[in-house]
């Protein structure tokens, strides 16, 4: 058996899960959640989504190129079908999903954004039914209903308070979640052929280049460096602590405790985003946000148990 698979099987079969793996998964989820907070802070300086995501990807590009090189060292070159797959997955899972998310954060709170993104597993399930003909059990439908009810609560509250912009922002973030769900749905076979870290490095490198190209086509080059200095520092922090570092942390967690346990530990992400949104951004926390967060987490937890 592959040593990595043996370690995963051994860790998930045991009665107790090792704390280092759980801490890595939770830490990665919290770091990922910080992305929305940083983006919201950067928007206060008048930067637009095209420029902001370009800066993030520009700083992240060398790190993911290094990751792709390190993960592919000593392995055979990619087959033509895998090269095409990497391009398509990079476009859907990292470029389009990231840009739509950044655009949506201009109109919705970090809390609502994170709750919508957390619907990803439900969309993978629904897309599997529509595109691949996979079945859905009654318990899974109940889990979906619980999660979407939670998002509806928070969405309805923000719509009453902030108006129609919330509808646009929510639609953009939901489209981002859908784009990433397509990546998850079709990446499984590619991961088996070339490896998770190699795929992540290559696909994210593709996304970085696309974001930079998008900026070059839509904005004057000088606009990238005429932003307020805090935007540059926030983008650097976003590229490292909230993008590259959590990727490694989650991968290390999966190696130690398995994907299912890592996903459950990662459920700390939405509450962490809500807490940071309240403490750092001054976002409102009330019974609607609390109830919506609990429902989304309950639905995703039930779905993970059923799967």
N, C-alpha and C positions, 0 to 999 in steps of 0.2 A: 504494500500500500504506500501511496505517496506520503512522505513524512508530515506534510502540512495537513493532509486529510486525516491522518492518524491522530494528530494532536487535536484537531477539531472534534473528531469522533470521541476521543478519550475525555475531553473536557466537557462535552455536552452530555455524555453518558453518566458522569459522576453525580453524586448526590449534591455536592456543593460546587458552586461556580467560583473560580479564582477571582479574588478581588482586583488584582491588577488589570485583568481584562475588562471587568465591569467599570472600573474607574476610567480606563482608556475610552470605552464606548461613551460613557456619560460626558467625559471631558470633550470628546470630539463633537458630541451633539451640542453642548453649550457653546463651543467655539464656532460651529456652523451658525448657531442662532445669533451670534454677535454680528453677523454680516448685515442683517436688516438694520440693526442699531447704527452701525457705521454709515450705511447708505443714507439713512434718515438724517444723521448729523451732517453729512457732506452736502445734502440738498439745501441746508440752511445757508450755504455760501453761494447759492445761485448757479451751481453747475447743472448741466443737463445729463440725461441718462446715457447718451452716446459717448460723451466725454468721460463720464465717471466709470463706465464699464471698460472703456479703453485703458484707462489708467490702472484699474485693477488687474486686467489681463496682461498689460505690459510688464508690470512688476512680477506677476506670477509666471510669465512665460519661461524665464530661465530655470525656474524650479521644476516645472513640469517637463521641460526638455531633458533635464538631468534625471528625473524620475523615469522617463521613457527609455533613456539610454541605459540606465542602471538595471531596469527590469528586463531589457532585451539583450543585455550583454551575454554572449555565449549561446544565444538561441538563434535558430534559423531565421532568415528574412521572412517578412510577411508574404503570404500568398496574395495574388491579385484580388481574390474575393475578400480577403481580410482587410486589404487596403481600402477598398470601397466601403466596407462595413465601418471601418474606423472613421472615414470621412463623414458618412451619414450619421453615425452615432455621435460624433463630435459636434455636428451641426445641431442635431436635435437635443441631445442630452446636456450640452454645456453652453453652446453659443446661444441658440434660440431660447432655451429655458432661462438662462441667466439674463439676457437682455429683456425679455418680457417681465421677469421678476423685478429688475431694476426700474423699468418703466412703471410698473404697477405700484411700487413703493412711493411714487410721487403723490399718490392719491389715497392710500389706505394706511392704517396704523401698522406698526411692526407686529403687533399681536395678531391682527386679522390675517396679515400676510403669512405668518408662520402656521396658523391654523389651516389656511387653504393649502399651503404646501404639504401639510401633513396628511392631506387626503390622497397623496400619491399611491399608497398601497390599494386604496379602493379603486382608483382609476386603472391600475394594472389589472385588477380583477375584472373590471368591466370591459376593458380593451381585450383581455384574453377571451372573454365571451364573444365579443363582436368580431374580432379579427381572426381568432384561432379556434373558435367553436368550443372553448372550454366551458364546463358546467359551473353553475353557481348554486351552492346549497342554501337552504332557508336560513340557517344561522348566519351565513355570510351576508345575506340581504339585510338581516336585522342589524348586523354590525355596520353596514353601509348607512342604513337609516339613522342610526345613533350618531355617527360621525357627521353626517350632513346636517342633522338637526342642530348640532353644536355650532357649526359654521354659520348656519342660518340665524341663530340667536345673535352672534356677534355682528354679522353683516347687517341685520335689521337695525340694531342699535346704532351702528355707525352711519347707516343710510339716513336715519332720522336726524342725527346730529350734524353730519357734514354734507349731506345732499348728494346730488347725482354723481359727483366725482368718484364717490365710493363705488358706484356701479361699474364705472370704467376701470378703476384700479383693481377691483376684485376680478373682473373679466380677464385683465392682463395677467394677474397672478395665477388664476385658474388655468389659463392657456399655458403658462409656464409649467405648471404642475402636469398638465396633459403631455407637454413636450417631453418632460423628463420621464414620465410614465412609459412613453413609447421607447425611450432609451432602455429603461429597465426591462421592458417586455422582450426586446430583441437582442439584448446584449449577452444573454446567458450562453448561447452557443459560442460566441466570439471569445468570451472569458475562458471557456474550456479549452479553446485552441491556443490562445496567446497569453492568457494569464490576466488576473484582475489589475495588478499594478501597471502592467505594460499597456493595457487598454486605457486605463485612467490617464496615464501619462500622455499617450498618443492622442486620445480623443480631446483631452483638455488643451493640448498644444494646438490642435486644429481650431478649437474654439477661440483660443487667444489670438491666433492669426486672423480669424474672421472678424473679431471685435476690433482689432487694430485696422484692418482693411476697411471696415464699415466707417470708422472715424475718418480715415484718409479720404474716403469718397464723399462724406457728408459735411465735414468740418474743415476749416483751414488748419494747417499743421500747427500754427502758433497757438491755437486755442487750447491745445493740450497743456501748455506750460504757462498760460496766462490765468490759470485758476488761482484761487487763494491758497497760500502755502498750507493751511490746515487740510485742504482737500488732498494734497499730495501725500501728506503723512497718514491721513485716514485711508487712502487707497493702498499705501504700502502695508498698513496694518491689516486691511481687508485681504490683500493678496497672500499674506503670510499666515497670520494667526487665525483668520477666519476662512481660509480657502485651502492652502497647501497643508498646513499642520493638521487640521482635522481629518483630511483624507488619510494621512498616514496613521493617525490615532485609531480611526475606525477600522482600517485594514489590519492593524496590529491586534485590535480587540477581537475581530473575527477569527484571526489565527488562533487566539487563545481560548475563546469561549464559544465560537460558532456564530453564524449569522443571526439565528433566531434570538439568542440571548443578547447579542449586541444591539439588535433592533429594539428589544424591550428596554434595555438600559438607556437607549437613545430617546425614549419617550420623555425624558427630562427636558428635551429641547423646547417644546412649546411653553411650559411654565417658566423656563429660564428666559425666553424671549419676552413674555408678559412682564416678568419681574424687571428685566433690564429696561423695557419700554417705560415702565412707571418710574423707575429710579433715575434713569439717564435722560429720557426724552420728555418726561412729564405726562405720559399718556394716562388716560383715565382707566382706573380699575374699579369695576362695580360688579354687582351680582350677575349681570348679563355676560360679561367677559368671563367671570369665574365659572358660571354654568356652562357656557359654550366650550371652554377649555376642557372641563371635566368630561363633557359628552364626547368631544373629539377623541380624547385619550382613551375613554372607555370603549368606543367603537373600534379604534385601531388595535387596542389590546385584545379585544374579543376576536377580531379578525386574525391577528397573529396566532392566537391560541387554536383557532379552527384550522389554520393552514399548516 
